[in-house]
């Protein structure tokens, strides 16, 4: 497994103060495949976040931190 996100465009990215990390979600590959992978950046390296529950594949979403839920919210796309 590679240790960084694949090349893409139309992805969402947001900082999460609860974890102190920046997160990258989804987008579209150079081959126009829609993506729904989630990655976190800790300031020095990328790690893929694995889980069974995630938003559907999409390009052009937005993502923001919701302090009342202490969660990242993905919308649109």
Phi, psi and omega in degrees: 000136179283155187259027177202160180294148176289164178300138183196170173215163179071025180269172175249149178214139181205152176267140179244105180298334181296328180252343184075019182239159175257138184243142178238132181229138167059209183111200183225136181283168176300338178269010179070020173281134176282143184241153172221027178279154181236132181232150175236143179244122182263008182105343178222338180208157177265147172220136176281136178264117182257146179183162181277336183250124178202159177298161178292163179298137180194157173241144177081023177282171171242156179216138180213157177274131177254107184293334179288328178263349185052047184216158170274139179243129176254134178214156179075193180097000000 
